[in-house]
Amino acid sequence: MELREQVYVTAIARHGSLKQAAAELHISPPTLSIFLNRLEERMGVPLFDRVGKRLVPTCAGELYVRSAREMLAIQNKFR
């Protein structure tokens, strides 16, 4: 089971920063930015508000992050 999307979004939410989340994930900030832009386009809703350099989850983003954390917890139990 591959939950990369959920790992990326929860890291962004945890750090509130693409740079810090990318460092944790061992990817470049531009790669993470492209991932987030594509995900938001695909979902048709912004998941994070850009407040200066900080990323703050929107209402939809909060729901997504909560579900993503649940999915990751289930994956950990499964393992």
Secondary structure, 3 states (H helix, E strand, C coil): CCCHHHHHHHHHHHHCCHHHHHHHHCCCHHHHHHHHHHHHHHHCCCCEEEECCEEEECHHHHHHHHHHHHHHHHHHHHC
